[in-house]
Amino acid sequence: MAAVGAAPLLPAAVLPTATAEAAASARPDFPLLRNGTPADVFVDAAEDPAVIRAAGDLVADVERVGGVRPRLLHAVPRQAELLVLVGTIGASPVIDRLVRHGRLDVSRVQGRWEASVTQVVDRPLPGVDRALVIAGSDRRGTVYGVYDTSERIGVSPWYWWADVPVVRRDTVTVPAGPFVRHEPAVRYRGIFINDEQNLTTWSHRTQEPNKNIGPRTYERVFELLLRLKANYLWPAMHPYSDFFNKHRENPELADRYGIVVGSSHPEAMLRNGVHEWEPWAEDHRNPDGTLPLYDYTVNPAVISDYWRARARQNAAYESSWTIGMRGLHDSALETKYATTIPEKVAVMNDIITDQRRILAEEVGEAAEPQIFIPYKEVLELYNAGVKVPDDVTLIWPDDNHGNMRQLPNEAERRRSGGNGIYYHLSYWGRPRSYLWLDTTQLSKVWQELRRVHDHQVDRMWIFNVGDIKSIETGLSFCLDMAWDVDRWGPGNVEDFLVEWAGRQFGRRHGSEIAAIRTEYYRLAAERRPEFIDKAIFSTVHHGDEAGRRLDAYEQLLDRVRKLGAKLPEPYRDAFYELVEYPVHGAFLMNLKYYWADRNALAVRQGRGAGTNRFADLAEAAHAEEQAITRRYNAEIAGGKWDGIVNPYPSQVPKAPGRPAVTRVPRQETSGLGLAAEGNETGAGHPLSFSSYARDRRFVDVFNTGFLPLEWRAEPSHPWIRLSTAGGELTDQTRVWVEIDWPRAPEGTHLPTLTFTGAGTTAEVPLRVVNDGERARQRARGFVEAHGYVSIDAAHFDRQVARGGARWRVVRGLGRRTAAVEAVPTTAPPITEDLPTRSPELRYRVRFTSTGTFAVTVFRLPSLDERGKRRLAVALDDQPPTVLSGQAIATGNRGDAWARNVEEGIEKLTARVTVTEPGEHVLRLFMTDPAIAVDQIVIDTGGLPASCLAPPESYHRVFNPDPAVTPGVATLDH
């Protein structure tokens, strides 16, 4: 175990300066534990309770690592060889004395927000030989400094929430330092526990049987947040959870931990409308005995008193106050006597004025931060003229699917209250929910958060994490960025995964786990497993598009299992939670729908035994998915997580479930059937082969009955190779067809395959285009084949930057290995003279045909509800065509916005004219900034309909071996 977890990585934001590194190299590390004796930990008894409590966690962490518990002292000992001194500048006399005497340099942290310095000081106090000093600029700065030390000795922030083991060592040391944690890029950083049915179930079963998320659970949440260097919480709020203020210990605990508690967009003034309005209304009936409505145009006084009571109750705690109003339980604002937009704006202005008066009277100057969240219909009202006071923080929401709806303009960026975001890593609602797994691509998160910060949105970042579990990796990344937004760039987001996985499982495994997670996120970018449904991916085109995805998943799962087998036993639970279950679960969710699609196709094809075989496989995949979930809940960590994982919590809209399948009655017959790639049945569309792509194609050979039959296949030419040429057939088999290119003559050929069996003969036509190896090696650019050209946008031949703007490659973004983004994200739009003013990308394309062709740009969704989302394309010197994407989040199902978030891309199509075959240049222009493009596909007359873009076309440099990878070898029997 020590070999796996030794030499824990330093937290990203705790980096020594070059001078400090040189000084530290000449000084010995500080031993927190040596020869079985720990260094005691001192913290002044008058310190903030949050600091004292965190110092107690450091004591516990040293014991976790070394097996011996240090003493927690509140008085400096008269004699000590080694001592840990914990304190806050200005609140700890011992720390202030060291500063005053020049023994501790706090120049880079004093007066800053949540900053700290950790360094070894020789002879800091009379009788103390050597001390490790942890000094914070404020109470949370000190707390974070303490947890930095815990992480450096090998205690992961996820030691409890993900069962990451702590490596035991006889000697526990930390570098001499100094280590400076500079103030964060974002002031308030936190989470929203939301749609928390699974968390409530787990909490009730394992933590507090008499509560539904109470103080015992929140203690764990608060500690996790602080270890992740967060400071802010919107607590659980749904009907199945206890509301936060129901248990008075909750806000008291939050204050004692140093957590700022706020409330979400429908919970004005820290009130939980789901639980609290009804009893309040019952106690404040109208004079006629009726219950008052939660409508400010009807019952302003009752509602105002309702808010005032909470402001008075929580006035003593460090809180965040949400102002404005929406309906109860995440519903739209109700205004019976205000029906027009201007009338609703006036009502919202009155509400804000009333709430501000309440806060001034009940809380006073401590009533900060105050936040206004223009979520859903409130955004429309804000844009129509709601007056938000300048010192209130505007919290800009995404579209619930990771795309920011709009960002502050220049005037809003100047507001003293600043700006923040509310961003979803988990969501319940339209068009589909994703609550089960962490499936938002980290490079997508980076792209949006980087764009956010570029727009000076740095006061508050709040992340919707659902039940917390399964979002461990994504949450860690978001909070890492919230502290140091410049640490990760467009080319190294995967390095975060390497570092993070190295902290959990040891450096030697960091790169492999990072590669696994990157591919896992890529597959989710094609389609979240929570969004899977029947007939999404093609089973007949592009080498079985759906089957190739399953092949990638199965290969990924194989890597997971091989790596898991190498890990020592103590790491198995954490590995299952953080790596294996997400990959295996996503694979099985896709697998059962793949088999269901094959089953439906088999019915249409008239298959016999194979139809039922596919039904059995779909049912088996669903059963296996249930089994691994039971293992998570009942076996992992000894059953610690009972109820925490459920892919199908009740009332989740549009959640995938158990796909319906069809079975056919057994008949004592046999018959030969076939379906060639590109055809649902038969072989009307020839199998197409190109010497550039060197494709594989398949022919499904199947039995129309249930009795075995003998079959064989014979090619018309010896340079056609088959994966199998015959045998006994009970249900079905897949025959892969390839061309032996060195033996095939140059030119265009129309050979055939002849299949015989059960007294039947059928032919499959082929179309083989062989331009020869010399032409293949000399071809420049992407080469048209099979009636299309498919290009990964990151594979451009040339970039031309103009006007201070450019395109950049973002690795790990989109459906392939990278995408391109127009930056800076704050650049002004360019709408005129694009060929001379706009940054462009150029792609060489070799056309073999002529005509007017559709060019489809696969744009990654992004929004701007006060602007537009445009780009332009052109061929050669032809005038550019401007393409406009969806800029507004409608919140509907079935429209363009819904389709974009479900598919993860938006397809924008222009037309270009090729007047003569040969080499041409396709040009991509920026019109609006922050546009990201994943792929470009040109349909020259042969592009079949499919969910994904075709495999990338041949390119001598970027894609010299584009042969279609076959589906999983074990998928057909």
Secondary structure as UniProt FT lines:
FT   HELIX           2..5
FT   TURN            12..13
FT   STRAND          14..15
FT   HELIX           18..25
FT   STRAND          30..34
FT   TURN            35..36
FT   STRAND          37..38
FT   STRAND          40..43
FT   TURN            45..46
FT   HELIX           49..66
FT   STRAND          72..73
FT   STRAND          80..88
FT   TURN            89..91
FT   HELIX           93..100
FT   TURN            101..102
FT   TURN            107..111
FT   STRAND          116..125
FT   TURN            126..127
FT   STRAND          128..136
FT   HELIX           139..152
FT   TURN            153..154
FT   TURN            157..161
FT   STRAND          172..174
FT   STRAND          179..181
FT   STRAND          188..193
FT   HELIX           197..206
FT   TURN            209..210
FT   HELIX           215..227
FT   TURN            228..229
FT   STRAND          232..234
FT   TURN            239..240
FT   HELIX           244..246
FT   HELIX           249..257
FT   STRAND          260..261
FT   TURN            265..266
FT   HELIX           268..270
FT   HELIX           273..283
FT   TURN            287..288
FT   TURN            296..298
FT   HELIX           300..313
FT   TURN            314..316
FT   STRAND          321..323
FT   TURN            328..329
FT   TURN            336..337
FT   HELIX           341..362
FT   HELIX           364..366
FT   STRAND          370..372
FT   HELIX           377..383
FT   TURN            384..385
FT   TURN            390..391
FT   STRAND          393..398
FT   HELIX           410..413
FT   TURN            416..417
FT   STRAND          419..424
FT   HELIX           442..454
FT   TURN            455..456
FT   STRAND          460..466
FT   TURN            469..470
FT   HELIX           472..483
FT   TURN            485..486
FT   TURN            490..491
FT   HELIX           493..505
FT   HELIX           507..526
FT   HELIX           529..531
FT   TURN            534..535
FT   TURN            542..544
FT   HELIX           545..566
FT   HELIX           569..571
FT   HELIX           572..575
FT   HELIX           576..580
FT   HELIX           581..605
FT   HELIX           609..634
FT   HELIX           636..639
FT   TURN            640..643
FT   TURN            650..651
FT   TURN            653..654
FT   STRAND          672..676
FT   TURN            677..678
FT   STRAND          687..690
FT   TURN            691..694
FT   STRAND          697..703
FT   STRAND          709..715
FT   TURN            718..719
FT   STRAND          720..722
FT   STRAND          726..729
FT   STRAND          732..739
FT   TURN            741..743
FT   STRAND          747..749
FT   STRAND          752..757
FT   TURN            758..759
FT   STRAND          760..770
FT   HELIX           773..778
FT   STRAND          782..783
FT   TURN            786..787
FT   STRAND          788..792
FT   TURN            793..794
FT   STRAND          798..800
FT   TURN            803..804
FT   STRAND          805..811
FT   STRAND          818..823
FT   TURN            825..826
FT   HELIX           834..837
FT   STRAND          840..847
FT   STRAND          851..860
FT   TURN            865..866
FT   STRAND          869..875
FT   TURN            876..877
FT   STRAND          881..885
FT   HELIX           896..903
FT   STRAND          906..914
FT   STRAND          918..926
FT   TURN            929..930
FT   STRAND          932..939
FT   TURN            956..958
FT   HELIX           969..971
//
